[in-house]
Amino acid sequence: MTSQKPYLIRAIFEWLVDNGQTPYLLVDATIDGAQVPLEFVNEGKIVLNVDPSAVRNYHADNEWISFSARFSGKPMELFIPIDAVRSIYGKESNQGMFFPEDELSPEPPTKPKAPTPADRAAKRPGLTVVK
């Protein structure tokens, strides 16, 4: 059976946004495959604001969370293995879910290819991809 963790992360993200909370991810930047701005990592961890107004192209599946964000004015693509997520919570209330560190998968997932504009449009209902 697949892990519940990615499903819980997606559900809590949606719940936080629906309730006007700013979703934050606490990420273990030492996990293989984590691509985050290292200058903002503190004691191996980084807190990321993943509010839809703060990031672009947010995508979460069963293996990865990816999005674009700006750090000190510089754009960056972030790739976060689900195993690296330690918690997702609301900035305003601290409500959310914290995950134990011992729930790591035996093998890191393969890094996804960056989605093309056509891939992103195909995931949005009502949009047509013109070739």
Protein Blocks (a to p, Z undefined) as FASTA:
>chain_A
ZZfklmmmmmmmmmmmmnopacdddddfkbghiacdfklggghiacddfbfklpghiacd
fkbccddddeehiacdddddfklpmbdcdfklopacdddfklccfbdcdddddddfklmm
mmpghiacdZZ
